[in-house]
Amino acid sequence: MDTPTPRPTMTVDWTTCQVRVRTVKGKPRREATYPVTCPECGHERWLKRHDAFKAEQMCYFCYHCTQREKGRQGWQVTAARWGVKVAVKHQRAYRLAHPSNLEQQCMALLDGLGVFYEREVWFEQQGKVYLIDFVVAERLAIEVNGTFAHRHRADSDALKQAVLCQHYPLLILSDVDFDTKQAAVLIQTFIQHDL
């Protein structure tokens, strides 16, 4: 029987301490805080001694990593109970209602160009379901892959890209393209070249 892989714990720097003063019921209270680093994303936050000890002992992650893990578990339970297509349907509805910052920037660029596009387009190939971030003019695919969000999904992203390239001309944008203001040029060139 395989033993489960131990979950990494938060890293606490017990040698560094900051004393913070906060007001409780109108009276100042001094509290010692310690830097705690999330093993998943590297985010650092300052916690009181008791909370830092709990985080170190109980294998806690930061709030964002914990929420991401809950999302993964929810996906697995939904897919196991109701099937992958139902899970993808719910995922699509969530993504349509909550576009990422990069997707919002891409939407603004596409709106500025005045082209017709659809978001989160359902694409099924050999029983596997994919959601395409943007389909422009019903024949061009644009994927927006942020470095942080996609850092653990290189294999599944490569598989998705290989499948999509067989059916659509594909443009993949990263957060670097948006940060350097190259996304607008890349989108405009991609659309003009393929339409």
Residue, then its C-alpha position, 0 to 999 in steps of 0.5 A: m500500500d502506497t503511503p501518501t506524500p506528506r504535504p509541505t508545511m508553511t515556513v516560519d522564520w522564528t529568528t525575525c520578529q516584528v512587534r505591532v501595536r493594534t487597538v483592542k477595545g480602545k487600548p493599545r496591545r503589543e503583538a509579536t508577529y513572525p514571517v510565514t511563507c507559503p510553500e505553494c506560491g511563496h507568498e509571505r505574510w506576518l502572523k502572531r506566534h500562535d497562528a504561525f505555530k499552527a500554520e507550521q504544524m498543521c500544513y496550512f497554505c495561504y488563503h489563495c492556495t487553499q481556495r485553489e485546492k478546494g476548487r480542485q477537490g470540488w472539480q474531482v468530486t463533481a466529475a466523479r459524481w456527475g461526469v466531466k461534462v457537467a463539471v465543465k459546464h459549471q466551470r464554463a459558467y463560472r469563467l464567463a461570469h468571472p473573467s481573469n484580468l488578462e481575459q478582461q484586457c484581451m476582451a478590451l483589445l478585441d472590442g477595440l478592433g471591432v471583431f466578433y468573438e465568443r468566450e469560453v467556447w466548448f470544444e470536444q475532441q475524442g470524448k475530451v472537453y476543452l474550453i477555448d478562451f476566445v474564438v474570433a470570427e468563428r475560426l480563430a482561437i486565442e488562449v490567454n495563459g497567465t504565468f502564475a495560473h498556468r505554472h503547474r499545468a504545462d502538460s495539460d496546456a501542451l495537450k490542449q494546444a496540440v488538439l486546438c492547432q489541428h482545428y484552429p489557427l491558434l494564438i497564445l498570449s501570456d501576461v508578459d505580452f500584456d505587460t510589454k504592450q505587445a498583445a495588441v500588436l499580436i492580436q491585430t497581426f493574427i486577425q489580419h493574417d488569418l481572416 
